[in-house]
């Protein structure tokens, strides 16, 4: 109701201003609107939690060190069905809704795919009516803001909480202690972990609304607080000031997100973060399991026999792996459950999702660090490993090498704990995130474990939420689709199949093309405003946005841009399909090669964009500070989506799915979920090129020699020579020697081996782009076949096949109606 929204907005604005000012700023308007929308959440949130306590369903706990949520305002309006009312009310007040939405800071509490997947999963779990909770860390500083200065990445701290966060609610009444350091005492009454240092975990709750079903779940993020007596021993020696300043040591635990994607950095602070979230969360889970009456804090359950029937814990990668020994510690040391029984309960409760096969990404913690930080957990891990190895030895007598391969403890100069092995032995289900990835997990990464317990291993192909990634970011396309097939696709994306009937419908082809063109014009205007570059909106928008990593092969894309440039220079009068190549993504601050790749892209762009011979035939743009809110703008405008990782390296990818459902065509390798996308839409409707997994393996056996390709492919050679000679870096001719040296002698990801096939495939892209009708028909087919890649489908599979719960389509009655 528009009048009600307006009234509520004015009331909130009044209370914002009454305090100290008479003139409202745009940020005041944003907060007033956020609080207006939040009012609609609160009643549903309370009712949802009451509903769960009355029904006492099995609860799902999704543990992740990253939740890459982006902005909340528009998503909440969409899911509550408030967008039109708010838009009209704000318009009547002489304000612009889109401008207010732009004021909100992204909640960037994640690096990329893994953290964004967690966010999509929360949306789907609420939409499917599951009693689910996301648990993570409330980082004071999320993923850094990226500035490009003179072509180089410069990091800036992301102070996202500077103006406050209207979407969270602090819950100090549920604050919990977390212990570190200390020592272990074995007494007749059992094992005691004593002389520990305590840090308090303060929960902040964020509501997670489902789509128009009145369900509002909770994401609970922990913030570290020092207890009041922290380090006050020093106070007794008179240094009170030092003692109080030292509180920072405890509170640093939740200060900042580690900015590494697919790379393990074995820092003690990171291990502290991992234990901090696990220890606080498990206490919370057990408190809820024991009381399970709304508003009641007294235990009603004392027996842990039924724990796995009421609790499912999903480990998002190995970062929350300490849940396994921590649950054992609580059950055995605190709750006095028998060891074997406790192990059975733990395994039935926990499940593990593997997100990568890259060896440098595997978490392997030094035993010495555990010994100091978590001495009791080290004992438990040793005991679990011994049990596990005894079992393996009994089944494979005399196979010492197998014992070494399967041990949780890796011997060597520095003894390490292999967290992935711990997750596999401590879980009842292990899954990869795309079919090809799950096959690799079974056949190579965990081959020995698969032979031991094949029934544990599953596949759950990733998905994305159609609410944010279609309805919210591409309303024009959503409308055109709804006009043809109704709105059912929003909660059942497989209904997009119905669009296949309209592949030859001229009106529909025209409508889809028109929406794309409008999105391109809008994004071109945004780029002109932000980057002061004039973009040809009729050119092909060729986009690769993702973290910068050698395995994702932004370098291959860059070589294509150089090759196109050389062709235009060589024959300026020839007609070329105009392209705007956009590459965006952050490089981990300590990842030298990734930062060099960014510098190369920006340098190549500098030369191409300022060459009068080229004009608007070709532009190369580096999209600064790629993040969720920028993805929502660029993805709907893309014509071509680049998913060109070396086969066998990208576990799944989810950006590929977002582009597909938004009407971009994919150029890609047979890697990750690209394989299933090609299967759904037909390989002829994607641009598939390059080596398959078996070709990569064969090349490894033969030995990859980059020089052979360099010698035999003149265009490749020319491009490399230009990079090498300083053609793109005249002020610093040796700038890219590390990049060239890597490509020629140390390239694990075999860029040159796929160059020829890639360039040829890009030629086919050009050919098709010159036939707009045929291009749009392929686009429609891709959209129609993207239904499988909804996170609703993914979560339904997790629910039925791992957690043992059933999604529910029944809406909870809204707060203004009686409950029964």
C-alpha positions in Angstrom: 0.0 0.0 0.0 1.7 3.1 -1.3 0.2 5.6 1.3 1.4 3.3 4.1 4.9 3.1 2.7 5.0 6.9 2.4 3.8 7.4 5.9 6.3 4.9 7.3 9.1 6.5 5.3 8.3 10.0 6.6 8.1 8.7 10.2 11.6 7.1 10.0 13.0 10.1 8.3 11.6 12.3 11.1 13.3 10.2 13.7 16.6 10.3 11.8 16.5 14.1 11.5 14.9 15.0 14.9 18.2 14.1 16.6 20.5 16.8 15.1 19.7 18.3 11.7 17.0 19.9 9.6 18.3 19.0 6.2 18.1 15.4 5.0 21.0 13.9 3.0 20.5 11.2 0.4 21.9 8.8 3.0 19.1 9.8 5.4 16.6 8.9 2.7 18.3 5.6 2.1 18.2 4.7 5.9 14.5 5.8 6.1 13.6 3.5 3.2 15.7 0.6 4.6 13.9 0.9 8.0 10.5 1.1 6.3 11.2 -2.1 4.4 12.8 -3.7 7.5 9.5 -3.1 9.4 7.9 -5.5 7.0 10.5 -8.2 7.7 10.4 -8.2 11.5 6.9 -9.6 12.1 7.5 -12.3 9.5 10.9 -13.0 11.1 9.5 -13.5 14.6 6.6 -15.6 13.3 9.0 -17.8 11.3 11.1 -18.6 14.3 8.0 -19.3 16.4 6.8 -21.6 13.7 10.0 -23.6 13.8 9.9 -23.9 17.6 6.3 -25.2 17.4 7.0 -27.7 14.7 10.6 -28.6 15.9 11.8 -29.5 12.4 15.3 -30.8 11.6 17.4 -27.6 11.4 20.1 -27.0 8.7 23.2 -25.2 9.7 25.3 -23.8 6.8 28.8 -23.0 8.1 30.8 -20.8 5.9 33.7 -18.4 6.5 32.3 -16.3 3.6 28.9 -14.9 2.8 29.1 -12.5 -0.2 25.7 -10.9 0.2 26.0 -7.7 -1.8 23.2 -5.2 -1.2 20.1 -6.0 0.7 17.5 -3.3 0.1 16.3 -4.2 -3.4 16.5 -7.9 -2.7 14.3 -7.6 0.3 11.7 -5.5 -1.6 11.7 -8.1 -4.4 11.2 -11.1 -2.0 8.5 -9.4 0.0 6.7 -8.1 -3.2 7.1 -4.5 -2.1 9.1 -3.1 -5.0 6.3 -1.4 -6.9 4.8 0.2 -3.8 8.1 1.5 -2.7 9.0 2.8 -6.1 5.7 4.7 -6.4 5.9 6.0 -2.8 9.5 7.3 -3.3 8.6 8.8 -6.7 5.6 10.6 -5.1 8.1 12.1 -2.5 10.2 13.5 -5.4 13.0 11.0 -4.9 14.6 8.3 -7.2 14.6 4.8 -5.9 17.6 3.7 -8.0 19.7 6.6 -6.6 18.8 5.5 -3.0 19.7 1.9 -3.8 23.1 3.0 -5.0 23.9 4.5 -1.6 23.9 1.1 0.1 27.4 -0.5 0.7 27.9 -4.0 -0.6 28.2 -6.5 2.2 31.4 -7.9 0.7 32.1 -10.7 3.2 33.4 -13.1 0.6 36.0 -13.4 -2.2 34.1 -14.8 -5.1 32.3 -18.0 -6.0 32.3 -19.8 -2.6 31.0 -16.8 -0.7 28.4 -15.8 -3.3 27.2 -19.4 -3.5 26.5 -19.3 0.2 24.4 -16.2 -0.3 22.4 -17.8 -3.1 21.9 -20.9 -0.9 20.4 -18.8 2.0 17.9 -17.2 -0.4 16.9 -20.7 -1.7 16.7 -22.3 1.7 14.3 -19.5 2.9 12.3 -19.7 -0.4 12.0 -23.5 0.0 10.7 -23.1 3.6 13.7 -25.0 5.2 14.5 -24.3 8.8 18.0 -23.1 7.9 20.6 -20.9 9.5 23.8 -19.4 7.9 26.7 -19.0 10.4 29.8 -17.0 9.7 32.0 -14.1 10.8 30.9 -10.5 10.8 34.2 -9.1 9.3 34.6 -5.4 10.1 36.4 -5.1 6.8 35.2 -7.2 3.9 36.9 -7.8 0.5 39.1 -4.8 -0.2 38.0 -2.1 -2.6 40.1 -2.2 -5.8 41.5 1.0 -7.3 43.4 1.0 -10.5 46.2 3.6 -10.4 48.4 3.9 -13.4 47.2 0.5 -14.5 48.1 -1.2 -11.3 45.7 -2.6 -8.6 45.8 -0.7 -5.4 43.9 -2.1 -2.4 41.8 0.0 -0.1 40.1 -1.1 3.2 36.4 -1.8 2.8 34.9 0.1 5.8 31.4 -1.2 5.0 30.1 -0.6 8.5 31.1 3.1 8.6 27.6 4.4 8.4 26.0 1.5 10.3 24.1 -1.5 8.9 20.3 -1.2 9.0 19.8 -4.9 8.2 21.5 -6.5 11.3 20.4 -6.8 14.9 23.0 -7.3 17.6 22.0 -10.1 20.1 24.3 -9.6 23.1 22.0 -11.9 25.2 23.4 -14.8 23.1 27.1 -13.8 23.5 29.3 -16.9 24.0 32.9 -17.7 25.2 35.5 -19.2 22.8 38.7 -20.7 24.2 42.2 -20.6 22.8 45.7 -21.8 24.0 45.9 -23.4 27.5 46.8 -27.0 28.2 45.1 -30.4 28.5 44.7 -32.3 31.8 43.7 -36.0 31.9 41.9 -36.6 35.2 39.8 -39.5 36.6 36.7 -37.4 35.8 37.7 -37.0 32.2 39.7 -34.6 30.1 39.9 -30.9 31.0 41.1 -28.1 28.7 42.4 -25.5 31.2 44.3 -22.2 31.5 42.8 -21.0 28.3 42.4 -17.5 26.9 38.8 -16.5 26.4 37.4 -14.4 23.6 33.7 -13.6 23.5 31.6 -14.1 20.3 28.8 -11.5 19.9 26.1 -12.6 17.4 24.6 -10.2 14.9 21.5 -11.5 13.1 20.4 -10.6 9.6 17.0 -11.6 8.3 16.9 -13.7 5.1 13.5 -13.5 3.4 12.2 -16.2 1.1 10.3 -15.3 -2.0 6.7 -14.2 -1.2 6.2 -17.1 1.3 6.5 -15.1 4.6 9.4 -17.2 5.7 12.3 -15.2 7.1 15.4 -17.2 8.1 18.5 -16.0 10.0 22.1 -15.4 9.1 24.0 -15.2 12.3 27.5 -13.6 12.1 29.9 -13.6 15.0 32.0 -10.6 16.1 34.9 -11.0 18.5 34.9 -9.1 21.8 37.5 -9.1 24.5 36.2 -10.0 28.0 36.5 -7.3 30.6 39.3 -9.0 32.4 41.3 -9.5 29.2 45.0 -9.1 30.0 44.3 -7.2 33.2 47.1 -9.1 34.8 49.2 -6.3 33.3 46.9 -3.8 35.1 47.9 -5.2 38.4 51.5 -4.4 37.4 50.3 -0.9 36.9 50.0 -0.9 33.1 46.3 -0.4 32.9 46.4 1.5 29.6 48.5 -1.2 27.8 46.1 -3.8 29.2 43.1 -2.1 27.7 44.8 -1.4 24.4 45.6 -5.1 24.2 41.9 -5.9 23.9 42.5 -5.4 20.2 44.4 -8.7 20.1 41.2 -10.6 20.9 39.0 -8.4 18.7 41.3 -8.7 15.7 39.8 -12.1 15.1 36.8 -10.7 13.3 38.6 -7.6 11.9 39.2 -8.6 8.3 38.4 -11.2 5.6 41.5 -13.0 4.2 41.4 -11.9 0.5 42.6 -15.2 -1.0 40.5 -17.1 -3.5 41.6 -20.7 -4.2 44.8 -20.2 -2.2 45.8 -21.4 1.3 47.6 -19.0 3.6 48.6 -20.7 6.8 48.4 -17.8 9.2 47.6 -18.2 12.9 45.0 -15.5 12.8 43.1 -17.4 10.0 43.1 -20.6 12.1 41.8 -18.5 15.0 38.9 -17.2 12.7 38.1 -20.8 11.7 37.9 -22.1 15.2 36.1 -18.9 16.5 33.2 -19.4 14.1 33.0 -23.1 14.8 33.2 -22.9 18.6 30.6 -20.2 18.9 28.2 -21.9 16.3 28.3 -25.3 17.9 27.5 -23.9 21.3 24.5 -22.2 19.7 23.4 -25.3 17.9 23.6 -27.4 21.0 21.7 -24.7 23.1 19.0 -24.7 20.4 18.9 -28.5 20.3 18.5 -28.8 24.0 15.8 -26.1 24.6 13.8 -26.1 21.3 10.9 -24.2 22.9 10.2 -20.7 21.7 11.6 -18.2 24.2 12.7 -21.0 26.5 16.4 -21.3 27.6 16.0 -24.3 29.8 17.1 -27.6 28.5 14.3 -30.0 27.6 16.6 -32.5 25.8 19.5 -34.1 27.5 20.1 -37.2 25.4 22.2 -36.8 22.2 20.9 -39.9 20.6 18.5 -37.9 18.4 21.1 -35.1 17.6 21.6 -36.1 13.9 17.8 -36.3 13.5 17.4 -32.7 14.5 20.7 -31.1 13.3 22.5 -31.1 9.9 25.8 -29.3 9.6 27.0 -28.4 6.1 30.7 -27.5 5.9 31.2 -25.0 3.0 34.7 -26.2 2.0 37.3 -27.1 4.7 37.3 -23.7 6.5 34.8 -24.9 9.1 36.4 -28.4 9.3 37.2 -27.9 13.0 33.4 -28.5 13.6 34.4 -32.2 13.5 36.9 -32.3 16.4 35.0 -29.6 18.3 31.7 -31.5 18.2 33.7 -34.6 19.4 35.2 -32.5 22.2 31.8 -31.2 23.4 30.2 -34.6 23.3 33.0 -36.5 25.0 34.6 -34.0 27.4 31.6 -31.8 28.3 28.5 -34.0 27.7 30.2 -37.3 28.7 29.0 -39.2 25.7 30.9 -42.5 25.0 33.7 -41.9 22.4 32.4 -44.4 19.8 28.8 -43.1 20.2 30.1 -39.5 19.9 31.9 -40.4 16.6 28.8 -42.0 15.2 26.7 -38.8 16.0 29.4 -36.5 14.6 29.6 -38.4 11.3 25.8 -38.5 10.9 25.6 -34.8 11.6 28.3 -33.3 9.4 28.6 -33.2 5.6 31.4 -31.6 3.5 31.3 -29.7 0.2 34.6 -29.7 -1.7 35.2 -26.5 -3.8 38.5 -27.0 -5.5 41.0 -29.5 -6.8 44.0 -27.1 -7.0 46.7 -28.3 -4.7 47.7 -24.8 -3.5 44.1 -24.3 -2.2 44.1 -27.3 0.1 44.3 -26.4 3.8 47.2 -28.1 5.5 47.8 -26.7 9.0 51.2 -27.2 10.8 50.8 -29.5 13.8 52.9 -27.1 15.9 50.4 -24.3 15.4 47.6 -26.6 16.6 49.6 -27.7 19.6 49.9 -24.2 20.8 46.4 -22.8 19.8 44.1 -25.9 20.2 45.9 -28.6 22.2 42.8 -30.6 22.9 41.7 -30.7 19.3 45.1 -31.9 18.3 44.7 -34.9 20.7 41.2 -35.6 19.3 42.5 -35.5 15.7 45.3 -37.9 16.5 42.9 -40.3 18.1 40.4 -40.1 15.1 43.3 -40.6 12.6 44.5 -43.6 14.5 41.0 -45.2 14.4 40.8 -44.4 10.7 44.2 -45.8 9.9 43.5 -49.0 11.9 40.5 -49.5 9.8 42.4 -49.0 6.5 45.2 -51.2 7.7 42.7 -54.0 8.5 41.2 -53.7 5.0 44.5 -53.3 3.1 47.1 -55.2 5.1 50.7 -54.3 4.3 49.8 -51.3 2.1 51.9 -48.8 3.8 51.8 -46.3 1.0 48.0 -46.2 1.1 48.2 -45.5 4.9 50.5 -42.6 4.1 48.2 -41.2 1.4 45.1 -41.5 3.5 46.4 -40.2 6.8 45.0 -37.0 8.2 48.5 -36.2 9.5 51.1 -35.6 6.8 54.6 -36.5 7.8 57.5 -34.4 6.5 59.9 -31.6 7.5 56.8 -29.9 9.0 54.1 -32.2 10.2 50.7 -31.0 8.9 47.0 -31.7 9.3 45.2 -32.3 6.0 41.8 -30.7 6.7 40.2 -32.2 3.6 41.0 -35.7 4.9 39.6 -34.8 8.3 36.4 -33.6 6.6 36.1 -36.8 4.5 36.5 -39.2 7.5 34.2 -37.0 9.7 31.3 -36.6 7.3 28.5 -38.9 6.1 28.4 -37.1 2.7 31.1 -35.5 0.5 30.1 -33.6 -2.6 31.7 -31.8 -5.5 29.9 -28.8 -7.1 29.5 -29.9 -10.8 29.4 -33.3 -12.3 32.9 -33.2 -13.9 34.3 -31.9 -10.6 32.6 -34.6 -8.5 34.1 -37.2 -10.9 37.6 -35.7 -10.4 37.0 -35.7 -6.6 36.1 -39.4 -6.8 38.8 -40.5 -9.3 41.8 -38.6 -8.2 41.6 -36.1 -5.3 40.0 -38.6 -2.8 40.4 -41.8 -4.9 41.5 -43.9 -1.9 38.6 -42.6 0.3 36.2 -43.3 -2.5 37.4 -46.9 -2.8 36.9 -47.2 1.0 33.4 -45.7 1.2 31.9 -45.1 -2.3 28.4 -44.5 -0.8 29.6 -41.2 0.8 30.4 -39.4 -2.5 27.8 -37.3 -4.3 27.5 -34.5 -6.8 25.5 -31.3 -6.3 25.9 -29.0 -9.3 25.9 -25.4 -8.1 23.1 -23.0 -8.9 22.2 -19.3 -8.6 19.1 -17.6 -7.2 16.8 -16.5 -10.0 15.4 -13.7 -7.7 18.7 -11.7 -7.6 20.1 -12.9 -10.8 17.1 -12.4 -13.1 14.2 -10.7 -11.4 16.2 -8.0 -9.6 19.1 -7.4 -12.0 17.2 -7.8 -15.3 13.5 -6.8 -14.8 13.1 -6.1 -18.5 13.9 -9.7 -19.5 11.9 -11.1 -16.5 8.8 -9.1 -17.8 9.2 -10.4 -21.4 9.5 -14.0 -20.1 6.5 -13.6 -17.7 4.4 -12.2 -20.6 4.9 -15.5 -22.5 4.9 -18.2 -19.8 3.6 -16.6 -16.5 5.5 -15.9 -13.3 5.9 -19.5 -12.2 9.6 -19.6 -13.3 10.6 -17.3 -10.5 10.3 -20.2 -8.0 10.6 -23.1 -10.5 13.2 -22.1 -13.1 12.7 -25.3 -15.0 9.5 -23.7 -16.4 11.8 -21.6 -18.7 11.7 -24.7 -20.9 8.3 -23.4 -22.1 10.2 -20.7 -24.0 11.4 -23.3 -26.5 8.0 -22.9 -28.2 8.9 -19.2 -29.0 12.3 -19.7 -30.5 10.9 -18.8 -34.0 8.4 -16.3 -32.8 9.4 -13.0 -34.4 7.8 -10.8 -31.8 9.6 -12.7 -29.0 12.9 -12.6 -30.8 12.5 -8.8 -31.3 11.5 -8.3 -27.6 14.5 -10.3 -26.2 16.9 -8.4 -28.5 15.3 -5.1 -27.5 15.8 -5.8 -23.8 19.5 -6.7 -24.4 20.0 -3.5 -26.4 18.4 -1.4 -23.6 20.6 -3.0 -21.0 23.7 -2.3 -23.2 22.7 1.3 -23.6 22.2 1.7 -19.8 25.6 0.0 -19.0 27.4 2.1 -21.7 26.0 5.2 -20.1 27.2 3.9 -16.7 30.7 3.3 -18.1 30.8 6.7 -19.7 30.0 8.3 -16.4 32.4 6.2 -14.4 35.4 5.8 -16.8 34.9 8.7 -19.1 35.1 6.3 -22.1 32.7 6.4 -25.0 31.5 3.0 -25.9 29.8 1.8 -29.1 26.6 0.3 -27.7 26.1 -1.7 -31.0 29.4 -3.4 -30.5 29.6 -6.9 -29.1 29.9 -6.7 -25.3 32.5 -9.4 -24.7 32.8 -9.9 -20.9 35.1 -11.9 -18.5 34.4 -11.0 -14.9 35.8 -13.2 -12.0 38.7 -13.3 -9.7 42.0 -12.8 -11.5 43.9 -16.2 -11.5 46.2 -17.9 -13.8 43.9 -20.9 -14.1 41.0 -18.7 -15.2 43.2 -17.6 -18.1 42.5 -13.9 -18.4 45.8 -14.1 -20.3 44.2 -16.1 -23.1 41.5 -13.4 -23.4 44.3 -10.7 -23.5 46.1 -12.5 -26.3 42.9 -12.6 -28.3 42.5 -8.8 -27.9 46.1 -8.3 -29.1 45.5 -10.6 -32.1 42.4 -8.7 -33.1 44.3 -5.4 -32.7 47.1 -6.7 -35.0 44.6 -7.8 -37.6 42.9 -4.4 -37.6 46.2 -2.6 -37.8 47.3 -4.9 -40.7 44.1 -4.2 -42.7 42.3 -1.1 -41.4 39.9 -0.8 -44.3 38.5 -4.4 -43.9 35.2 -4.6 -42.1 35.4 -6.0 -38.5 32.7 -7.0 -36.0 33.1 -4.2 -33.4 33.9 -5.5 -29.9 34.1 -4.0 -26.5 36.2 -6.4 -24.4 35.5 -6.0 -20.7 37.6 -7.8 -18.1 37.1 -7.3 -14.4 38.1 -8.9 -11.1 40.3 -8.6 -8.0 43.7 -10.1 -7.6 44.7 -11.4 -4.1 47.1 -8.7 -2.7 50.0 -11.1 -2.4 49.5 -12.8 -5.8 52.2 -11.2 -8.0 51.3 -12.8 -11.3 47.6 -11.9 -10.9 48.6 -8.3 -10.4 50.8 -8.4 -13.4 47.9 -9.7 -15.5 45.8 -6.7 -14.5 48.7 -4.4 -15.4 49.0 -6.1 -18.8 45.2 -5.8 -19.5 45.2 -2.1 -18.6 48.4 -1.5 -20.7 47.0 -3.3 -23.8 43.7 -1.3 -23.4 45.7 2.0 -23.2 47.4 1.3 -26.6 44.3 -0.1 -28.3 41.8 2.5 -27.1 44.0 5.4 -28.2 44.9 4.1 -31.6 43.1 6.2 -34.3 43.4 3.3 -36.8 41.2 1.2 -34.5 38.4 3.8 -33.8 35.4 2.0 -32.2 36.1 -1.3 -33.8 37.8 -2.5 -30.6 37.9 -1.3 -27.0 39.5 -3.0 -24.1 38.2 -1.9 -20.7 39.2 -3.1 -17.2 36.2 -3.0 -14.9 37.5 -1.6 -11.6 36.4 -3.0 -8.3 34.2 -5.9 -9.6 31.7 -6.8 -6.9 28.1 -8.1 -6.5 26.5 -4.7 -7.3 28.6 -4.2 -10.4 27.8 -7.8 -11.5 24.1 -6.9 -11.4 24.8 -4.2 -14.0 27.3 -5.8 -16.3 25.8 -9.4 -16.6 22.4 -8.3 -18.1 24.3 -6.2 -20.7 26.7 -8.9 -21.9 26.5 -10.5 -25.3 29.4 -13.0 -24.8 30.5 -14.6 -21.6 34.0 -16.0 -21.3 34.5 -19.1 -19.3 37.9 -20.3 -20.5 39.6 -22.0 -17.6 41.9 -25.0 -18.4 39.8 -28.1 -18.4 39.8 -29.8 -15.0 40.6 -26.6 -12.9 37.3 -24.7 -12.3 35.2 -26.7 -9.9 31.9 -25.3 -11.2 31.7 -21.6 -11.8 28.5 -19.8 -11.1 29.1 -16.6 -13.2 28.7 -18.8 -16.2 25.1 -19.6 -15.1 24.2 -15.9 -14.4 25.3 -15.0 -18.0 23.3 -17.8 -19.5 20.0 -17.0 -17.8 20.5 -13.3 -18.7 20.9 -14.0 -22.4 24.6 -14.0 -23.1 26.2 -16.7 -25.2 29.1 -18.6 -23.7 32.6 -19.2 -25.2 34.2 -21.8 -23.0 36.2 -24.9 -22.4 34.6 -28.2 -21.2 35.2 -27.4 -17.6 33.1 -27.1 -14.4 29.4 -26.5 -15.0 30.1 -25.5 -18.7 29.8 -29.2 -19.4 26.3 -29.4 -18.1 25.3 -26.1 -19.7 26.4 -27.5 -23.1 24.4 -30.7 -22.3 21.3 -28.7 -21.4 21.3 -26.3 -24.3 23.1 -28.4 -26.9 26.8 -28.0 -27.5 26.1 -26.3 -30.8 24.4 -23.4 -28.9 27.6 -22.6 -27.0 31.0 -21.8 -28.4 33.0 -24.8 -27.0 36.7 -25.0 -27.8 40.0 -26.4 -26.6 41.4 -29.4 -24.7 39.1 -31.7 -22.6 40.3 -33.1 -19.3 41.8 -36.2 -21.0 43.7 -34.0 -23.5 45.2 -32.0 -20.6 46.3 -35.2 -18.9 47.8 -36.6 -22.1 49.7 -33.3 -22.6 51.0 -33.6 -19.1 52.3 -37.1 -19.8 53.9 -36.0 -23.0 55.3 -32.8 -21.5 53.9 -29.3 -22.4 56.3 -27.3 -24.4 55.1 -23.7 -24.9 57.9 -22.9 -27.3 56.5 -25.3 -29.9 53.3 -23.3 -30.1 55.2 -20.0 -30.1 57.3 -21.2 -33.0 54.4 -22.6 -35.1 51.7 -19.9 -34.6 52.8 -16.6 -36.2 50.0 -14.5 -34.6 50.8 -15.9 -31.2 54.4 -15.2 -31.7 53.8 -11.6 -32.8 51.6 -11.0 -29.7 54.2 -12.4 -27.3 57.0 -10.5 -29.0 55.0 -7.3 -28.6 54.4 -7.9 -24.9 58.1 -8.9 -24.5 59.6 -5.9 -26.4 57.7 -3.3 -24.4 55.3 -2.4 -27.3 52.5 -2.1 -24.6 54.8 -0.6 -22.0 57.1 1.9 -23.8 58.0 3.7 -20.6 59.1 0.4 -19.0 60.0 -2.1 -21.7 60.9 -4.9 -19.3 57.6 -4.5 -17.4 56.1 -7.8 -18.5 59.2 -10.1 -18.5 57.7 -12.2 -15.7 54.5 -12.7 -17.6 56.3 -13.8 -20.8 58.7 -16.0 -18.8 55.8 -17.7 -17.0 53.9 -18.3 -20.3 57.0 -19.6 -22.1 58.5 -21.8 -19.3 56.3 -22.3 -16.2 52.7 -22.2 -17.4 50.7 -24.9 -15.4 47.5 -23.9 -17.2 48.7 -24.3 -20.8 47.5 -21.0 -22.4 49.3 -21.5 -25.7 47.9 -25.0 -26.1 44.4 -23.6 -26.4 45.3 -20.4 -28.3 44.7 -21.6 -31.8 41.3 -23.3 -31.1 40.2 -20.2 -29.1 41.1 -17.7 -31.8 39.2 -19.9 -34.4 36.2 -20.2 -32.1 36.1 -16.4 -31.6 35.9 -16.2 -35.4 32.7 -18.3 -35.2 31.4 -15.9 -32.6 31.9 -13.0 -35.0 30.2 -14.8 -37.8 27.1 -15.5 -35.7 27.0 -11.9 -34.3 26.6 -10.6 -37.8 23.3 -12.4 -38.0 21.3 -10.8 -35.2 18.2 -13.0 -35.6 20.2 -16.3 -35.5 22.2 -14.9 -32.5 19.0 -14.1 -30.6 17.5 -17.5 -31.4 20.5 -19.1 -29.7 20.2 -16.7 -26.8 16.5 -17.8 -26.3 17.5 -21.4 -26.4 20.2 -20.8 -23.8 17.7 -18.9 -21.5 15.1 -21.7 -22.0 17.7 -24.4 -21.0 19.1 -22.6 -18.0 16.5 -23.9 -15.6 18.7 -26.6 -14.1 21.1 -23.9 -12.8 18.8 -22.5 -10.1 20.0 -22.8 -6.5 16.5 -23.9 -5.6 17.2 -27.2 -7.5 20.6 -27.5 -5.9 19.2 -27.0 -2.4 16.3 -29.4 -3.0 19.0 -32.0 -3.8 21.0 -31.2 -0.7 17.8 -31.3 1.4 16.7 -34.7 0.2 20.0 -36.5 -0.4 22.2 -35.2 2.3 20.2 -33.5 5.1 17.1 -35.8 5.0 14.5 -33.0 5.0 11.8 -32.1 2.6 11.3 -28.6 1.1 7.9 -27.1 1.7 5.8 -25.0 -0.7 3.3 -23.9 2.0 3.6 -20.2 2.9 3.6 -19.2 6.6 0.5 -17.0 7.3 1.6 -13.3 7.2 1.8 -11.3 10.5 -1.5 -9.6 10.1 -3.4 -13.0 10.0 -3.9 -15.4 12.8 -1.5 -18.3 12.8 -3.8 -21.2 12.6 
